[in-house]
Amino acid sequence: MVEDIGQYGSVKAKDAMNRRLYKRPIIVETAIYRVFVINYRIFVI
């Protein structure tokens, strides 16, 4: 149980850091995703 709590705490900290890091690049990620989808559609068709 103690290990689980420690892991949960570390995961929570990582999530907090990831949220701080990814608040700005969300727009970039969506742009990359759109480009990927468009390219995928072009290659499939």
Buried (B, 14 or more C-beta within 10 A) or exposed (E): EEEEEEEEEEEEEEEEEEEEEEEEEEEEEEEEEEEEEEEEEEEEE
